[in-house]
Amino acid sequence: MGLYLPRTKIVTTLGPSTDYPGILEKMITSGANVFRLNFSHGIPEDHIKRAEKIIKISKKLGIIVSLLGDLQGPKIRISSFRKKKIFLKTGDIFVLDPSIEENNGTETEVGVNYSKLPEEVKYNDILLLDDGRIQLQVIKIFNTKIITQVLIGGFLTNNKGLNKLGGGLSAESLTKKDKKDIKLAAKINVDFLAISFPRTAQDLKYARQLLNKSGSQAKIIAKIERAEAVKTDENIQNLILESDIIMIARGDLGVEIGDTKLIEIQKKLIHMARKLNRAVITATQMMESMVYNSFPTRAEVSDVANAVLDKTDAVMLSAETASGKFPIETIKKMSKICLDTEQIPCIKISKHRLYTKFDNISEAILMSSMYAANHLLNVSAILLFTFSSQSALISSRISTHCPIFIISSNMSLLKVCTIYRGVFPIFIKNDIQNSTFINVAINHLKYKKFIKRKDFIIIVQDNYQNQHSQDINMCRILKID
């Protein structure tokens, strides 16, 4: 067996903390696989510059990474205060009013950026501010004014998010800003585009249409963060099937459905996504304490490890890398947690689809290759020669101790595979998949010490004579000389 690679991928967020010289190189060499451009912050020029730097540095290092654009979405927020910060006491009366202008908030009232809010709340509704840290109960609605009583108080600063317990606020999934940012994402040539706050599959379909119209074929990520999104298994399934990847955005989702309910939903989403051949990212507050500290809490270590044990494809860092004090240390620590957790025997081999009858030849051959990898001694790697990222995705749904190397000269295809669990993209020039091409790939992996003499490798190929075919039609086992 050669070098062991962490199978769970790491998504990191770019921001002010990653703009210092030398940081991006260290992020890549420390284990970052996907770089997130958060369109909620910064200006287009910031995102363009960061994306250009990532592409340049990854080429220099010879390490394939990808770019993820994340739309802001219809995030409902309070406006700003005259004094920038107020304190609310339990029992206080506090008014939310969309007609109050910016910078005019006081200790008794503040504006809201969603004009329809008075129409969509009712008596006794619970409104949650700042990720639920402050809770308000609606006691009266008068014209544009929503009069509330403070249930849980505390300090409140400008532009904090607002949610309704149980969901139900109907702001459209794509705002004017989002539509502009879709064009920006296409210009940057992102590999993935995350859609914030989708309620239904139709929201994702519309986003994909706009993205394709802008000239991009980026994969669509559905951020699951509304209570409505997880209300029924049918709606969850429709969202998963209309997307290429889902992200369990635990911040707003946890606020709307409650943190204890979130545990069950997270496991359900990972299980359903894998069953439906979609990748999944687990996100939000995974290593939150490392924004200010050089070590995570044991609870955070357990949180990341449990997501790995549930077989998420990727774990995500947000403020930890974007604005935190220890971005490199955070990536290294998360990578070690993933790697150590993946040594637990139960995670290496699964019975996923072991008893399934297939009507698809490609899936049957891919399943056979995984079965062989798990049951033949001394198999160190699976080499996948394909024109389709779908083959890599299907392979990644089946647990094995072996890394899956996808070999191609198509960089766009390889970048998409950076997010799939256990799949590692290798760029080799020349798309003619003959014995010479295979030998070049094997020698490259030997040189990198991923495989060694006397190891067995499993080679899986699609129809290399027809680049439009996505059918896997060959599986063979070789012993390395």
C-alpha positions in Angstrom: 0.0 0.0 0.0 1.3 3.5 -0.9 0.7 6.8 0.8 -2.7 7.2 2.5 -4.7 10.2 1.3 -7.6 11.7 3.4 -10.7 10.6 1.5 -12.9 13.4 3.0 -12.4 16.6 1.1 -12.0 20.1 2.7 -13.8 23.2 1.4 -12.2 26.4 2.6 -13.6 30.0 2.4 -11.5 32.9 1.0 -11.5 36.2 2.8 -9.2 38.9 4.3 -7.2 36.3 6.3 -6.3 34.4 3.1 -5.1 37.5 1.3 -1.7 37.6 3.0 1.3 36.6 0.9 2.1 32.9 0.9 -1.2 31.9 2.6 -2.9 30.3 -0.4 0.1 28.1 -1.2 0.1 26.8 2.4 -3.7 26.3 2.3 -3.3 24.0 -0.8 -0.4 22.1 0.6 -2.1 21.7 3.9 -5.1 19.9 2.4 -7.6 22.4 1.0 -9.4 20.9 -2.0 -12.1 23.5 -2.8 -11.9 27.2 -2.4 -15.2 29.0 -1.7 -15.9 32.6 -2.9 -18.6 33.9 -0.6 -20.5 36.5 -2.7 -22.2 37.7 0.5 -19.0 39.7 1.3 -16.6 41.7 -0.8 -16.9 43.2 -4.3 -16.5 41.5 -7.6 -12.9 42.6 -8.0 -12.0 40.8 -4.8 -13.4 37.5 -6.0 -11.8 37.8 -9.4 -8.4 38.5 -7.9 -8.7 35.7 -5.4 -9.8 33.2 -8.1 -6.9 34.2 -10.4 -4.4 33.7 -7.6 -5.8 30.3 -6.8 -5.6 29.1 -10.4 -2.0 30.4 -10.8 -0.8 28.9 -7.6 -2.4 25.5 -8.1 -0.8 25.3 -11.5 2.6 26.2 -10.1 2.2 23.5 -7.3 0.8 20.9 -9.7 -2.1 20.3 -7.3 -5.7 20.3 -8.7 -8.1 22.4 -6.7 -11.5 23.9 -7.6 -13.5 27.1 -7.1 -17.0 27.3 -5.5 -19.1 30.5 -5.9 -21.7 30.9 -3.1 -24.7 33.2 -3.8 -25.9 35.3 -0.9 -29.5 34.5 -1.5 -32.5 36.2 0.2 -31.0 36.5 3.6 -33.4 38.5 5.7 -31.6 40.9 8.0 -32.3 43.7 10.4 -31.0 47.1 9.4 -28.4 49.2 11.2 -28.5 51.2 14.5 -27.5 54.8 15.2 -25.1 53.6 17.9 -24.1 50.4 16.0 -25.0 48.2 19.0 -27.9 48.0 21.5 -28.8 45.8 24.4 -32.2 44.1 24.7 -33.5 42.9 28.0 -35.9 40.0 28.5 -39.5 41.5 28.6 -38.6 44.6 26.5 -40.9 45.7 23.7 -39.0 45.9 20.4 -40.3 46.9 17.0 -39.3 45.6 13.6 -40.3 47.9 10.8 -39.3 47.7 7.1 -40.0 51.4 6.7 -37.2 52.5 9.1 -34.2 53.6 7.1 -30.6 52.5 7.5 -28.7 53.8 10.5 -31.9 54.8 12.3 -32.3 51.9 14.6 -32.6 52.5 18.3 -33.1 50.6 21.6 -36.8 50.2 20.8 -37.0 49.7 17.0 -35.0 48.8 13.9 -35.5 48.4 10.1 -35.7 45.2 8.2 -34.6 44.5 4.6 -37.7 42.5 3.7 -40.8 44.6 3.0 -43.2 41.7 3.1 -42.3 40.6 6.6 -45.4 42.2 8.3 -47.6 40.2 5.9 -45.9 36.9 6.6 -45.8 36.8 10.4 -48.6 36.5 12.8 -49.4 36.8 16.5 -47.2 34.5 18.7 -44.7 33.7 16.0 -41.1 33.5 17.3 -38.5 35.5 15.4 -34.9 34.7 15.8 -32.1 37.2 15.4 -28.3 36.6 15.2 -28.5 32.8 14.7 -31.1 32.5 17.4 -29.1 34.2 20.1 -31.9 36.7 20.5 -35.6 35.6 20.4 -38.6 37.8 19.9 -42.3 36.9 20.2 -44.8 38.7 17.9 -47.5 40.4 20.1 -49.0 42.7 17.5 -48.8 43.8 13.9 -49.8 47.3 12.9 -49.3 48.5 9.3 -45.6 48.0 8.7 -44.7 47.6 12.4 -44.2 44.2 13.9 -44.4 44.7 17.7 -42.5 42.0 19.6 -41.6 41.1 23.2 -38.0 40.0 23.9 -37.9 36.4 25.1 -34.2 36.1 25.1 -32.1 39.3 25.1 -28.5 40.3 24.6 -26.4 42.6 22.6 -27.5 43.2 19.0 -25.4 44.8 16.3 -26.0 45.9 12.7 -27.3 43.7 9.9 -27.8 40.5 11.9 -29.9 37.8 10.2 -33.5 37.2 11.0 -35.4 33.8 10.8 -38.8 32.6 11.8 -38.9 29.5 14.0 -40.4 26.7 11.8 -39.7 28.7 8.6 -42.4 30.1 6.3 -40.9 33.4 5.0 -41.3 33.4 1.3 -38.5 35.6 0.0 -37.6 34.6 -3.6 -34.5 32.3 -3.8 -32.7 34.5 -6.4 -32.4 38.2 -5.7 -31.2 40.8 -8.2 -27.8 40.6 -6.6 -27.7 36.8 -7.1 -28.5 37.2 -10.8 -25.6 39.5 -11.2 -23.4 37.2 -9.2 -24.4 34.3 -11.4 -22.8 36.2 -14.3 -19.8 36.9 -12.1 -19.5 33.2 -11.3 -19.5 32.4 -15.0 -16.9 35.0 -15.7 -14.6 33.6 -13.0 -15.3 30.1 -14.4 -16.2 28.6 -11.1 -16.6 24.8 -11.0 -19.5 24.8 -8.5 -22.3 27.4 -7.8 -24.1 27.2 -4.4 -27.7 28.3 -4.4 -28.8 29.7 -1.0 -32.2 29.1 0.6 -33.9 27.1 -2.2 -37.3 25.9 -1.2 -38.1 23.6 -4.1 -36.5 21.9 -7.1 -37.9 24.7 -9.3 -35.7 27.2 -7.6 -32.6 25.2 -8.6 -33.9 24.6 -12.1 -34.2 28.4 -12.6 -30.7 29.0 -11.2 -29.3 26.4 -13.6 -31.0 28.0 -16.5 -29.5 31.4 -15.7 -26.1 29.9 -15.1 -26.2 28.0 -18.5 -27.4 31.1 -20.2 -24.4 32.9 -18.8 -22.1 30.4 -20.5 -21.2 28.2 -17.5 -21.7 24.5 -17.0 -20.7 24.6 -13.3 -22.2 22.0 -11.0 -25.2 23.2 -8.9 -25.0 23.0 -5.1 -28.3 23.2 -3.2 -27.8 24.7 0.2 -30.3 23.1 2.5 -31.0 25.8 5.1 -34.8 26.4 5.1 -37.3 24.6 7.3 -39.5 24.2 4.2 -36.7 22.4 2.3 -36.7 19.5 4.8 -40.4 19.4 5.6 -41.0 16.2 3.7 -38.9 13.4 2.4 -40.4 14.0 -1.1 -39.2 17.6 -1.1 -35.7 16.6 0.1 -35.5 14.0 -2.6 -36.6 16.5 -5.3 -34.0 19.1 -4.2 -31.3 16.4 -4.2 -32.2 15.1 -7.6 -32.3 18.6 -9.2 -28.9 19.5 -7.8 -25.5 17.9 -8.4 -24.4 18.4 -4.8 -26.1 19.4 -1.6 -24.7 21.4 1.3 -26.1 21.0 4.8 -25.9 24.6 5.8 -26.5 24.1 9.5 -26.6 27.8 10.5 -29.9 29.0 9.3 -31.3 25.4 9.1 -30.5 24.9 12.8 -32.1 28.2 13.7 -35.3 27.4 11.8 -35.8 23.7 12.8 -33.9 23.6 16.2 -30.5 22.3 16.9 -31.7 18.9 18.3 -33.8 18.2 15.2 -30.7 19.2 13.0 -28.9 16.0 14.1 -31.5 13.7 12.6 -31.8 15.8 9.5 -28.0 15.9 8.9 -27.8 12.1 8.9 -30.9 11.8 6.7 -29.6 14.2 4.1 -26.2 12.5 3.9 -27.8 9.1 3.6 -30.3 10.2 0.9 -27.7 12.1 -1.1 -25.5 9.1 -1.2 -28.3 6.8 -2.1 -29.4 9.1 -5.0 -25.8 9.4 -6.3 -25.2 13.0 -5.2 -22.3 14.5 -3.3 -22.8 16.2 0.0 -21.0 18.9 2.0 -21.4 19.3 5.7 -21.0 23.0 6.7 -21.2 25.7 9.4 -19.3 26.0 12.7 -17.3 22.8 12.3 -14.2 24.4 13.8 -15.7 27.7 14.9 -13.5 28.1 18.0 -10.4 28.2 15.8 -11.4 31.7 14.5 -9.7 32.9 17.7 -7.9 29.8 19.1 -5.1 27.6 17.7 -6.8 24.4 18.8 -10.4 23.1 18.3 -12.6 22.0 21.1 -13.1 18.3 21.6 -16.8 18.8 20.7 -15.7 20.2 17.3 -13.3 17.3 16.8 -16.2 15.0 17.4 -18.5 17.0 15.1 -16.1 16.7 12.2 -15.4 13.0 12.9 -19.1 12.2 13.0 -19.7 13.8 9.6 -16.8 11.7 8.3 -18.3 8.5 9.8 -21.6 9.4 8.2 -19.6 9.5 4.9 -20.1 13.1 3.9 -18.0 13.9 0.8 -16.6 17.2 2.2 -16.5 19.3 5.4 -16.4 23.1 5.1 -14.6 25.9 6.9 -16.2 29.4 6.7 -15.0 32.2 9.1 -12.3 29.9 10.3 -10.3 30.5 7.2 -12.0 33.7 5.8 -11.4 35.9 8.8 -9.9 33.7 11.5 -6.5 34.0 13.0 -5.3 30.5 12.3 -6.4 29.5 8.7 -3.5 27.1 8.1 -3.6 25.5 11.5 -7.3 24.9 11.1 -6.9 23.2 7.7 -4.1 21.0 9.0 -6.2 20.0 12.1 -9.3 19.3 10.1 -7.3 17.2 7.6 -5.8 15.2 10.5 -9.2 14.6 12.1 -10.5 13.3 8.7 -7.5 11.1 8.2 -7.5 9.6 11.7 -11.3 9.0 11.6 -11.0 7.2 8.2 -8.7 4.6 9.9 -11.6 3.3 11.9 -12.3 -0.2 10.3 -16.1 0.2 9.9 -15.7 3.2 7.6 -13.4 1.5 5.1 -15.8 -1.1 3.7 -19.5 -1.0 3.3 -22.3 -3.1 1.9 -23.7 -0.2 -0.1 -25.7 -1.7 -3.0 -24.2 -5.1 -2.5 -27.5 -6.8 -3.0 -28.8 -4.3 -5.7 -29.8 -5.5 -9.2 -28.6 -3.0 -11.8 -30.1 -2.0 -15.1 -27.0 0.1 -15.9 -23.9 -1.7 -17.2 -21.6 1.1 -16.0 -22.9 0.9 -12.4 -22.6 -2.8 -12.4 -18.9 -2.7 -13.5 -18.1 0.1 -11.1 -19.7 -1.9 -8.3 -17.7 -5.0 -9.3 -14.5 -3.0 -9.2 -15.2 -1.8 -5.7 -16.1 -5.3 -4.6 -12.8 -6.5 -6.0 -10.9 -3.7 -4.2 -12.5 -4.7 -0.9 -12.0 -8.4 -1.2 -8.7 -8.9 -3.0 -5.5 -8.7 -0.9 -2.9 -6.0 -1.7 -5.0 -3.8 -3.9 -3.7 -0.3 -3.4 -5.6 1.8 -5.9 -8.4 2.1 -8.5 -7.5 3.9 -11.7 -10.5 5.3 -13.5 -10.1 6.3 -17.1 -13.2 8.1 -18.2 -14.7 11.1 -20.0 -17.4 11.5 -17.4 -17.3 12.8 -13.8 -20.5 10.7 -13.3 -18.4 7.5 -13.2 -16.2 9.0 -10.5 -19.2 10.1 -8.5 -20.8 6.6 -8.6 -17.5 5.0 -7.6 -17.2 7.4 -4.6 -20.6 6.3 -3.2 -19.1 2.8 -2.4 -16.7 2.7 0.5 -13.3 1.2 0.0 -9.9 1.4 1.6 -8.4 2.2 -1.9 -8.0 5.7 -3.3 -9.8 6.2 -6.6 -7.6 8.0 -9.1 -9.4 9.6 -12.0 -7.0 10.0 -14.9 -7.7 12.6 -17.6 -6.4 15.5 -19.7 -9.7 17.3 -19.2 -9.0 19.8 -16.4 -12.7 20.8 -16.1 -13.7 17.2 -15.4 -10.8 16.7 -12.9 -11.8 19.9 -11.0 -15.3 18.7 -10.5 -13.9 15.5 -9.0 -12.0 17.4 -6.2 -15.2 17.3 -4.1 -16.0 13.6 -4.4 -15.1 11.5 -1.4 -12.1 9.3 -2.0 -11.6 10.4 -5.6 -8.3 12.0 -6.5 -7.8 13.8 -9.9 -4.6 13.2 -11.9 -3.8 15.2 -15.0 -2.1 13.3 -17.8 -1.7 14.8 -21.3 -3.3 12.9 -24.2 -6.8 11.6 -24.2 -6.1 8.5 -26.2 -6.6 5.9 -23.5 -4.4 3.1 -24.8 -1.8 1.0 -23.1 0.8 3.8 -23.4 -1.4 6.3 -21.7 -2.2 3.8 -18.9 1.5 3.1 -18.4 2.2 6.8 -18.2 -0.4 7.1 -15.5 0.9 4.1 -13.5 4.5 5.4 -13.7 3.2 8.8 -12.4 1.5 7.2 -9.4 4.6 5.1 -8.7 6.8 8.3 -8.8 4.4 10.0 -6.4 4.6 6.9 -4.1 0.8 6.3 -4.2 1.4 2.8 -5.5 4.5 0.5 -5.3 5.9 -2.7 -6.7 4.0 -5.9 -6.1 0.8 -4.0 -5.4 -2.4 -4.8 -7.3 -4.3 -2.0 -9.0 -7.8 -2.1 -10.6 -8.2 -0.3 -13.9 -11.6 0.8 -14.9 -12.2 2.3 -18.4 -15.0 3.7 -20.4 -15.4 3.5 -24.2 -12.2 5.5 -25.1 -13.0 5.2 -28.8 -16.1 7.4 -28.3 -15.6 10.5 -26.2 -19.4 11.1 -26.2 -20.0 7.8 -24.6 -20.1 7.7 -20.8 -20.4 3.9 -20.5 -17.9 2.0 -18.4 -17.1 -1.2 -20.3 -13.9 -2.6 -18.9 -12.5 -3.6 -15.5 -9.1 -5.4 -15.1 -6.6 -6.1 -12.4 -2.8 -5.6 -12.8 0.1 -6.3 -10.6 2.7 -3.5 -10.5 6.2 -4.6 -11.7 
